[in-house]
Amino acid sequence: MRIIKAKDYDDLSRKAANIISAQVLLKPDCVLGLATGSTPIGTYKQLIEWYNKGDLDFSETRSVNLDEYRGLTRDNDQSYYYFMYNNLFKHININMENTNVPDGTEPDSDKECSRYEKVIEAYGGVDLQLLGLGHNGHIGFNEPDKDFAQTTHCVDLTQSTIEANKRFFASIDDVPKQAYTMGIGTIMKARKILLVVSGADKAQILHDVLCGPVTPEVPASILQLHSDVIVVADEAAMAKL
Ligand code: F6R
């Protein structure tokens, strides 16, 4: 595992974008595993800036996102598809046919989850998987549990997640109760993993992930067992290491 210390969020974003850029330059048709959330936004902005300067070409790049809310359509501004389109895809020359986000509108979860696994398999696997880190150690929507979930699956959102999300919706009834997410096994199959972590509020969990026992109670702790992980974290997030 390689741990790269960034001064602050902007520095973290540049460093993470540099690693993704290197991947795209070295293998233009690479498969990028992508994440939503607040942490990667600066990384995506940096990639867009370099694309606009003519330094990057995504025309052959393929992407698979980690997760999506079950029941939300692509044009719902809370869907992860909407997030990816607006924070990255529409600003670069990626072919939208080569971008993949689990289909939240597919009601048959087994069908959608096995379709998604097949997409990743048909691509030959993920070259570089970008991950953010949840305060409880979650990656994707893999929450603390008794076991590590293997493949893409449907998860029930915890009541606290539903409560936390309700501010984004007209009423609590509109908040999705489930999500589709890559499993820990799917994530661990990526050839390279880039974990980005920012802020003092992530310092304790980053310590537990990197220095604590490998346990499904801290899902990201499994990354200790992956052979090619890069962690880019800012000083605040690294305060307890
Ligand atoms: C996003 C995702 C989540 C986030 C995590 C951290 O697709 O799967 O696991 O990466 O919740 O989110 P932020 O970056 O907002 O702290």
py3Dmol code that shows the C-alpha trace and the ligand (Angstrom):
import py3Dmol

protein = """\
ATOM      1  CA  MET A   1       0.000   0.000   0.000  1.00  0.00           C
ATOM      2  CA  ARG A   2       1.269   3.428  -0.921  1.00  0.00           C
ATOM      3  CA  ILE A   3       0.158   6.375   1.216  1.00  0.00           C
ATOM      4  CA  ILE A   4       0.482   9.834  -0.274  1.00  0.00           C
ATOM      5  CA  LYS A   5       0.078  12.836   1.980  1.00  0.00           C
ATOM      6  CA  ALA A   6      -1.569  15.894   0.472  1.00  0.00           C
ATOM      7  CA  LYS A   7      -1.415  19.349   2.045  1.00  0.00           C
ATOM      8  CA  ASP A   8      -5.101  20.055   1.683  1.00  0.00           C
ATOM      9  CA  TYR A   9      -8.169  19.189  -0.404  1.00  0.00           C
ATOM     10  CA  ASP A  10      -6.905  20.980  -3.552  1.00  0.00           C
ATOM     11  CA  ASP A  11      -3.560  19.223  -3.351  1.00  0.00           C
ATOM     12  CA  LEU A  12      -5.343  15.890  -2.799  1.00  0.00           C
ATOM     13  CA  SER A  13      -7.530  16.517  -5.844  1.00  0.00           C
ATOM     14  CA  ARG A  14      -4.512  17.294  -8.046  1.00  0.00           C
ATOM     15  CA  LYS A  15      -2.596  14.245  -6.831  1.00  0.00           C
ATOM     16  CA  ALA A  16      -5.566  11.917  -7.370  1.00  0.00           C
ATOM     17  CA  ALA A  17      -6.222  13.434 -10.804  1.00  0.00           C
ATOM     18  CA  ASN A  18      -2.564  12.911 -11.706  1.00  0.00           C
ATOM     19  CA  ILE A  19      -2.866   9.208 -10.918  1.00  0.00           C
ATOM     20  CA  ILE A  20      -6.044   8.871 -12.993  1.00  0.00           C
ATOM     21  CA  SER A  21      -4.437  10.872 -15.838  1.00  0.00           C
ATOM     22  CA  ALA A  22      -1.435   8.552 -15.831  1.00  0.00           C
ATOM     23  CA  GLN A  23      -3.786   5.582 -16.139  1.00  0.00           C
ATOM     24  CA  VAL A  24      -5.649   7.154 -19.081  1.00  0.00           C
ATOM     25  CA  LEU A  25      -2.385   8.136 -20.812  1.00  0.00           C
ATOM     26  CA  LEU A  26      -0.818   4.713 -20.381  1.00  0.00           C
ATOM     27  CA  LYS A  27      -3.938   2.800 -21.407  1.00  0.00           C
ATOM     28  CA  PRO A  28      -6.403   5.036 -23.276  1.00  0.00           C
ATOM     29  CA  ASP A  29      -9.072   2.299 -23.326  1.00  0.00           C
ATOM     30  CA  CYS A  30      -8.722   1.592 -19.616  1.00  0.00           C
ATOM     31  CA  VAL A  31     -11.688   0.797 -17.389  1.00  0.00           C
ATOM     32  CA  LEU A  32     -12.068   3.379 -14.650  1.00  0.00           C
ATOM     33  CA  GLY A  33     -14.153   2.514 -11.608  1.00  0.00           C
ATOM     34  CA  LEU A  34     -15.701   5.766 -10.447  1.00  0.00           C
ATOM     35  CA  ALA A  35     -17.274   7.073  -7.248  1.00  0.00           C
ATOM     36  CA  THR A  36     -19.697   9.837  -6.330  1.00  0.00           C
ATOM     37  CA  GLY A  37     -19.727  11.809  -3.059  1.00  0.00           C
ATOM     38  CA  SER A  38     -18.054  15.079  -2.160  1.00  0.00           C
ATOM     39  CA  THR A  39     -14.428  13.912  -2.041  1.00  0.00           C
ATOM     40  CA  PRO A  40     -13.895  13.129  -5.764  1.00  0.00           C
ATOM     41  CA  ILE A  41     -15.519  16.364  -6.997  1.00  0.00           C
ATOM     42  CA  GLY A  42     -12.189  18.263  -6.929  1.00  0.00           C
ATOM     43  CA  THR A  43     -10.475  15.361  -8.702  1.00  0.00           C
ATOM     44  CA  TYR A  44     -13.103  15.416 -11.464  1.00  0.00           C
ATOM     45  CA  LYS A  45     -12.741  19.237 -11.767  1.00  0.00           C
ATOM     46  CA  GLN A  46      -8.999  18.845 -12.211  1.00  0.00           C
ATOM     47  CA  LEU A  47      -9.434  16.157 -14.867  1.00  0.00           C
ATOM     48  CA  ILE A  48     -11.899  18.417 -16.712  1.00  0.00           C
ATOM     49  CA  GLU A  49      -9.375  21.280 -16.587  1.00  0.00           C
ATOM     50  CA  TRP A  50      -6.619  19.129 -18.068  1.00  0.00           C
ATOM     51  CA  TYR A  51      -9.027  17.779 -20.682  1.00  0.00           C
ATOM     52  CA  ASN A  52      -9.926  21.362 -21.663  1.00  0.00           C
ATOM     53  CA  LYS A  53      -6.231  22.185 -22.005  1.00  0.00           C
ATOM     54  CA  GLY A  54      -5.890  19.298 -24.457  1.00  0.00           C
ATOM     55  CA  ASP A  55      -3.776  17.166 -22.121  1.00  0.00           C
ATOM     56  CA  LEU A  56      -6.255  14.304 -21.750  1.00  0.00           C
ATOM     57  CA  ASP A  57      -8.361  12.269 -24.131  1.00  0.00           C
ATOM     58  CA  PHE A  58     -11.149  10.066 -22.781  1.00  0.00           C
ATOM     59  CA  SER A  59     -12.524   8.998 -26.164  1.00  0.00           C
ATOM     60  CA  GLU A  60     -11.603   5.346 -25.631  1.00  0.00           C
ATOM     61  CA  THR A  61     -12.004   5.229 -21.854  1.00  0.00           C
ATOM     62  CA  ARG A  62     -14.681   3.071 -20.289  1.00  0.00           C
ATOM     63  CA  SER A  63     -16.179   3.566 -16.846  1.00  0.00           C
ATOM     64  CA  VAL A  64     -18.170   1.663 -14.260  1.00  0.00           C
ATOM     65  CA  ASN A  65     -19.583   3.406 -11.223  1.00  0.00           C
ATOM     66  CA  LEU A  66     -19.715   1.891  -7.776  1.00  0.00           C
ATOM     67  CA  ASP A  67     -23.359   2.341  -6.951  1.00  0.00           C
ATOM     68  CA  GLU A  68     -26.815   3.822  -7.545  1.00  0.00           C
ATOM     69  CA  TYR A  69     -30.007   4.348  -5.571  1.00  0.00           C
ATOM     70  CA  ARG A  70     -32.674   1.812  -6.384  1.00  0.00           C
ATOM     71  CA  GLY A  71     -35.783   3.445  -7.808  1.00  0.00           C
ATOM     72  CA  LEU A  72     -34.262   6.725  -9.008  1.00  0.00           C
ATOM     73  CA  THR A  73     -34.317   7.602 -12.682  1.00  0.00           C
ATOM     74  CA  ARG A  74     -31.230   8.997 -14.396  1.00  0.00           C
ATOM     75  CA  ASP A  75     -32.729  12.471 -14.573  1.00  0.00           C
ATOM     76  CA  ASN A  76     -33.457  12.610 -10.838  1.00  0.00           C
ATOM     77  CA  ASP A  77     -30.977  15.157  -9.496  1.00  0.00           C
ATOM     78  CA  GLN A  78     -30.216  12.866  -6.538  1.00  0.00           C
ATOM     79  CA  SER A  79     -29.288   9.897  -8.718  1.00  0.00           C
ATOM     80  CA  TYR A  80     -25.639   8.972  -9.041  1.00  0.00           C
ATOM     81  CA  TYR A  81     -26.035   8.875 -12.808  1.00  0.00           C
ATOM     82  CA  TYR A  82     -27.082  12.562 -12.679  1.00  0.00           C
ATOM     83  CA  PHE A  83     -24.094  13.304 -10.422  1.00  0.00           C
ATOM     84  CA  MET A  84     -21.615  11.636 -12.787  1.00  0.00           C
ATOM     85  CA  TYR A  85     -23.106  13.245 -15.859  1.00  0.00           C
ATOM     86  CA  ASN A  86     -22.998  16.720 -14.369  1.00  0.00           C
ATOM     87  CA  ASN A  87     -19.702  16.494 -12.479  1.00  0.00           C
ATOM     88  CA  LEU A  88     -17.666  14.708 -15.133  1.00  0.00           C
ATOM     89  CA  PHE A  89     -19.131  13.003 -18.181  1.00  0.00           C
ATOM     90  CA  LYS A  90     -20.755  15.993 -19.890  1.00  0.00           C
ATOM     91  CA  HIS A  91     -17.512  18.000 -19.594  1.00  0.00           C
ATOM     92  CA  ILE A  92     -15.176  15.493 -21.259  1.00  0.00           C
ATOM     93  CA  ASN A  93     -15.137  13.457 -24.463  1.00  0.00           C
ATOM     94  CA  ILE A  94     -16.001  10.100 -22.926  1.00  0.00           C
ATOM     95  CA  ASN A  95     -18.433   8.144 -25.098  1.00  0.00           C
ATOM     96  CA  MET A  96     -21.597   7.937 -22.971  1.00  0.00           C
ATOM     97  CA  GLU A  97     -22.163   4.429 -24.319  1.00  0.00           C
ATOM     98  CA  ASN A  98     -18.986   3.421 -22.533  1.00  0.00           C
ATOM     99  CA  THR A  99     -20.126   4.746 -19.154  1.00  0.00           C
ATOM    100  CA  ASN A 100     -21.975   2.496 -16.741  1.00  0.00           C
ATOM    101  CA  VAL A 101     -23.919   3.166 -13.559  1.00  0.00           C
ATOM    102  CA  PRO A 102     -26.192   0.490 -12.074  1.00  0.00           C
ATOM    103  CA  ASP A 103     -29.731   1.000 -13.391  1.00  0.00           C
ATOM    104  CA  GLY A 104     -31.761   2.168 -10.406  1.00  0.00           C
ATOM    105  CA  THR A 105     -34.992   1.791 -12.355  1.00  0.00           C
ATOM    106  CA  GLU A 106     -34.602  -1.972 -12.860  1.00  0.00           C
ATOM    107  CA  PRO A 107     -36.992  -3.460 -10.289  1.00  0.00           C
ATOM    108  CA  ASP A 108     -35.539  -6.962 -10.514  1.00  0.00           C
ATOM    109  CA  SER A 109     -32.475  -6.564  -8.324  1.00  0.00           C
ATOM    110  CA  ASP A 110     -30.984  -9.998  -9.061  1.00  0.00           C
ATOM    111  CA  LYS A 111     -31.253  -9.303 -12.773  1.00  0.00           C
ATOM    112  CA  GLU A 112     -29.650  -5.862 -12.512  1.00  0.00           C
ATOM    113  CA  CYS A 113     -26.856  -6.966 -10.179  1.00  0.00           C
ATOM    114  CA  SER A 114     -25.851  -9.918 -12.331  1.00  0.00           C
ATOM    115  CA  ARG A 115     -26.076  -7.750 -15.480  1.00  0.00           C
ATOM    116  CA  TYR A 116     -23.705  -5.248 -13.859  1.00  0.00           C
ATOM    117  CA  GLU A 117     -21.186  -7.923 -12.873  1.00  0.00           C
ATOM    118  CA  LYS A 118     -21.279  -9.189 -16.473  1.00  0.00           C
ATOM    119  CA  VAL A 119     -20.574  -5.701 -17.830  1.00  0.00           C
ATOM    120  CA  ILE A 120     -17.454  -5.475 -15.663  1.00  0.00           C
ATOM    121  CA  GLU A 121     -16.407  -8.987 -16.647  1.00  0.00           C
ATOM    122  CA  ALA A 122     -16.926  -8.295 -20.353  1.00  0.00           C
ATOM    123  CA  TYR A 123     -14.681  -5.228 -20.005  1.00  0.00           C
ATOM    124  CA  GLY A 124     -11.971  -7.499 -18.617  1.00  0.00           C
ATOM    125  CA  GLY A 125     -12.204  -6.008 -15.131  1.00  0.00           C
ATOM    126  CA  VAL A 126     -11.471  -2.597 -13.652  1.00  0.00           C
ATOM    127  CA  ASP A 127      -8.000  -1.107 -14.174  1.00  0.00           C
ATOM    128  CA  LEU A 128      -8.260   1.671 -11.598  1.00  0.00           C
ATOM    129  CA  GLN A 129     -11.007   1.922  -9.001  1.00  0.00           C
ATOM    130  CA  LEU A 130     -11.512   5.298  -7.323  1.00  0.00           C
ATOM    131  CA  LEU A 131     -13.034   5.106  -3.834  1.00  0.00           C
ATOM    132  CA  GLY A 132     -14.193   7.574  -1.205  1.00  0.00           C
ATOM    133  CA  LEU A 133     -14.447   6.541   2.438  1.00  0.00           C
ATOM    134  CA  GLY A 134     -17.597   6.693   4.562  1.00  0.00           C
ATOM    135  CA  HIS A 135     -17.390   7.804   8.209  1.00  0.00           C
ATOM    136  CA  ASN A 136     -18.168   4.240   9.275  1.00  0.00           C
ATOM    137  CA  GLY A 137     -15.616   2.755   6.887  1.00  0.00           C
ATOM    138  CA  HIS A 138     -18.052   1.991   4.087  1.00  0.00           C
ATOM    139  CA  ILE A 139     -16.920   1.791   0.470  1.00  0.00           C
ATOM    140  CA  GLY A 140     -19.564   1.942  -2.216  1.00  0.00           C
ATOM    141  CA  PHE A 141     -22.725   1.156  -0.254  1.00  0.00           C
ATOM    142  CA  ASN A 142     -21.011  -1.708   1.585  1.00  0.00           C
ATOM    143  CA  GLU A 143     -21.903  -0.827   5.167  1.00  0.00           C
ATOM    144  CA  PRO A 144     -20.429  -2.440   8.311  1.00  0.00           C
ATOM    145  CA  ASP A 145     -21.733  -5.987   8.451  1.00  0.00           C
ATOM    146  CA  LYS A 146     -21.018  -9.502   9.674  1.00  0.00           C
ATOM    147  CA  ASP A 147     -19.534 -10.568   6.317  1.00  0.00           C
ATOM    148  CA  PHE A 148     -17.914  -8.953   3.314  1.00  0.00           C
ATOM    149  CA  ALA A 149     -20.441  -8.881   0.451  1.00  0.00           C
ATOM    150  CA  GLN A 150     -18.920 -10.409  -2.657  1.00  0.00           C
ATOM    151  CA  THR A 151     -20.573  -9.213  -5.839  1.00  0.00           C
ATOM    152  CA  THR A 152     -22.884  -6.399  -6.928  1.00  0.00           C
ATOM    153  CA  HIS A 153     -25.974  -6.580  -4.743  1.00  0.00           C
ATOM    154  CA  CYS A 154     -28.955  -4.681  -3.426  1.00  0.00           C
ATOM    155  CA  VAL A 155     -28.589  -3.127   0.046  1.00  0.00           C
ATOM    156  CA  ASP A 156     -31.178  -1.796   2.460  1.00  0.00           C
ATOM    157  CA  LEU A 157     -30.142   1.695   3.501  1.00  0.00           C
ATOM    158  CA  THR A 158     -29.860   2.198   7.242  1.00  0.00           C
ATOM    159  CA  GLN A 159     -32.417   4.422   8.955  1.00  0.00           C
ATOM    160  CA  SER A 160     -29.653   6.945   9.707  1.00  0.00           C
ATOM    161  CA  THR A 161     -28.721   7.161   6.002  1.00  0.00           C
ATOM    162  CA  ILE A 162     -32.382   7.611   5.064  1.00  0.00           C
ATOM    163  CA  GLU A 163     -32.730  10.349   7.725  1.00  0.00           C
ATOM    164  CA  ALA A 164     -29.509  12.035   6.540  1.00  0.00           C
ATOM    165  CA  ASN A 165     -30.714  12.000   2.914  1.00  0.00           C
ATOM    166  CA  LYS A 166     -34.190  13.332   3.535  1.00  0.00           C
ATOM    167  CA  ARG A 167     -33.066  16.955   3.232  1.00  0.00           C
ATOM    168  CA  PHE A 168     -32.479  16.353  -0.488  1.00  0.00           C
ATOM    169  CA  PHE A 169     -36.034  15.128  -1.137  1.00  0.00           C
ATOM    170  CA  ALA A 170     -39.527  16.622  -0.933  1.00  0.00           C
ATOM    171  CA  SER A 171     -40.522  14.137   1.768  1.00  0.00           C
ATOM    172  CA  ILE A 172     -39.035  11.158   3.600  1.00  0.00           C
ATOM    173  CA  ASP A 173     -41.247   8.861   1.502  1.00  0.00           C
ATOM    174  CA  ASP A 174     -39.311   9.963  -1.595  1.00  0.00           C
ATOM    175  CA  VAL A 175     -35.942   8.990  -0.101  1.00  0.00           C
ATOM    176  CA  PRO A 176     -34.700   5.734  -1.650  1.00  0.00           C
ATOM    177  CA  LYS A 177     -34.664   2.846   0.834  1.00  0.00           C
ATOM    178  CA  GLN A 178     -32.305   0.631  -1.151  1.00  0.00           C
ATOM    179  CA  ALA A 179     -29.305   0.889  -3.429  1.00  0.00           C
ATOM    180  CA  TYR A 180     -27.368  -1.274  -5.865  1.00  0.00           C
ATOM    181  CA  THR A 181     -23.660  -1.447  -5.133  1.00  0.00           C
ATOM    182  CA  MET A 182     -20.577  -3.287  -6.291  1.00  0.00           C
ATOM    183  CA  GLY A 183     -19.628  -5.815  -3.636  1.00  0.00           C
ATOM    184  CA  ILE A 184     -16.377  -5.849  -1.705  1.00  0.00           C
ATOM    185  CA  GLY A 185     -15.333  -8.783  -3.893  1.00  0.00           C
ATOM    186  CA  THR A 186     -16.030  -6.741  -7.045  1.00  0.00           C
ATOM    187  CA  ILE A 187     -13.984  -3.829  -5.681  1.00  0.00           C
ATOM    188  CA  MET A 188     -11.101  -6.068  -4.602  1.00  0.00           C
ATOM    189  CA  LYS A 189     -10.825  -7.495  -8.132  1.00  0.00           C
ATOM    190  CA  ALA A 190      -9.796  -4.072  -9.493  1.00  0.00           C
ATOM    191  CA  ARG A 191      -6.163  -4.139 -10.562  1.00  0.00           C
ATOM    192  CA  LYS A 192      -5.392  -0.861  -8.812  1.00  0.00           C
ATOM    193  CA  ILE A 193      -7.357   1.037  -6.167  1.00  0.00           C
ATOM    194  CA  LEU A 194      -7.162   4.746  -5.398  1.00  0.00           C
ATOM    195  CA  LEU A 195      -8.735   5.760  -2.078  1.00  0.00           C
ATOM    196  CA  VAL A 196      -9.215   9.490  -1.521  1.00  0.00           C
ATOM    197  CA  VAL A 197      -9.845  10.787   1.985  1.00  0.00           C
ATOM    198  CA  SER A 198     -10.192  14.367   3.149  1.00  0.00           C
ATOM    199  CA  GLY A 199     -10.899  16.177   6.406  1.00  0.00           C
ATOM    200  CA  ALA A 200     -10.409  15.835  10.152  1.00  0.00           C
ATOM    201  CA  ASP A 201     -13.762  14.068  10.479  1.00  0.00           C
ATOM    202  CA  LYS A 202     -12.251  11.097   8.582  1.00  0.00           C
ATOM    203  CA  ALA A 203      -9.041  10.891  10.674  1.00  0.00           C
ATOM    204  CA  GLN A 204     -10.248   8.210  13.105  1.00  0.00           C
ATOM    205  CA  ILE A 205     -11.831   5.997  10.462  1.00  0.00           C
ATOM    206  CA  LEU A 206      -8.781   6.296   8.175  1.00  0.00           C
ATOM    207  CA  HIS A 207      -6.637   5.178  11.110  1.00  0.00           C
ATOM    208  CA  ASP A 208      -8.941   2.191  11.738  1.00  0.00           C
ATOM    209  CA  VAL A 209      -9.001   1.274   8.035  1.00  0.00           C
ATOM    210  CA  LEU A 210      -5.215   1.307   7.649  1.00  0.00           C
ATOM    211  CA  CYS A 211      -3.988   0.279  11.106  1.00  0.00           C
ATOM    212  CA  GLY A 212      -6.849  -1.696  12.641  1.00  0.00           C
ATOM    213  CA  PRO A 213      -7.865  -5.316  12.125  1.00  0.00           C
ATOM    214  CA  VAL A 214      -9.326  -6.425   8.797  1.00  0.00           C
ATOM    215  CA  THR A 215     -12.998  -6.839   9.609  1.00  0.00           C
ATOM    216  CA  PRO A 216     -16.354  -6.495   7.835  1.00  0.00           C
ATOM    217  CA  GLU A 217     -17.283  -4.128  10.686  1.00  0.00           C
ATOM    218  CA  VAL A 218     -14.904  -1.686   8.926  1.00  0.00           C
ATOM    219  CA  PRO A 219     -15.468  -2.630   5.266  1.00  0.00           C
ATOM    220  CA  ALA A 220     -12.560  -0.587   3.841  1.00  0.00           C
ATOM    221  CA  SER A 221     -10.108  -2.423   6.126  1.00  0.00           C
ATOM    222  CA  ILE A 222     -10.133  -5.203   3.494  1.00  0.00           C
ATOM    223  CA  LEU A 223      -8.012  -2.885   1.328  1.00  0.00           C
ATOM    224  CA  GLN A 224      -5.029  -3.853   3.527  1.00  0.00           C
ATOM    225  CA  LEU A 225      -5.129  -7.188   1.664  1.00  0.00           C
ATOM    226  CA  HIS A 226      -5.096  -5.714  -1.861  1.00  0.00           C
ATOM    227  CA  SER A 227      -1.736  -5.752  -3.606  1.00  0.00           C
ATOM    228  CA  ASP A 228      -1.966  -2.339  -5.281  1.00  0.00           C
ATOM    229  CA  VAL A 229      -3.688   0.373  -3.264  1.00  0.00           C
ATOM    230  CA  ILE A 230      -2.819   4.057  -3.267  1.00  0.00           C
ATOM    231  CA  VAL A 231      -4.282   6.194  -0.503  1.00  0.00           C
ATOM    232  CA  VAL A 232      -4.253   9.928  -1.110  1.00  0.00           C
ATOM    233  CA  ALA A 233      -5.278  11.771   2.034  1.00  0.00           C
ATOM    234  CA  ASP A 234      -4.885  15.323   3.227  1.00  0.00           C
ATOM    235  CA  GLU A 235      -3.062  16.291   6.432  1.00  0.00           C
ATOM    236  CA  ALA A 236      -6.301  16.620   8.366  1.00  0.00           C
ATOM    237  CA  ALA A 237      -7.407  13.096   7.455  1.00  0.00           C
ATOM    238  CA  MET A 238      -3.949  11.726   8.278  1.00  0.00           C
ATOM    239  CA  ALA A 239      -3.784  13.338  11.716  1.00  0.00           C
ATOM    240  CA  LYS A 240      -4.149  10.031  13.583  1.00  0.00           C
ATOM    241  CA  LEU A 241      -1.754   7.954  11.489  1.00  0.00           C
TER     242      LEU A 241
END
"""
ligand_1 = """\
16
F6R
C -20.009 7.032 -3.587
C -19.887 6.024 -2.576
C -19.639 6.308 -1.125
C -18.759 7.526 -0.851
C -18.548 7.731 0.647
C -17.729 8.961 0.963
O -20.257 6.475 -4.861
O -20.022 4.917 -2.928
O -19.069 5.164 -0.542
O -17.520 7.372 -1.481
O -19.794 7.834 1.280
O -18.457 10.083 0.576
P -17.843 11.541 0.659
O -16.771 11.627 -0.358
O -19.019 12.438 0.338
O -17.349 11.728 2.057
"""
view = py3Dmol.view(width=600, height=400)
view.addModel(protein, "pdb")
view.setStyle({"model": 0}, {"cartoon": {"style": "trace"}})
view.addModel(ligand_1, "xyz")
view.setStyle({"model": 1}, {"stick": {}})
view.zoomTo()
view.show()
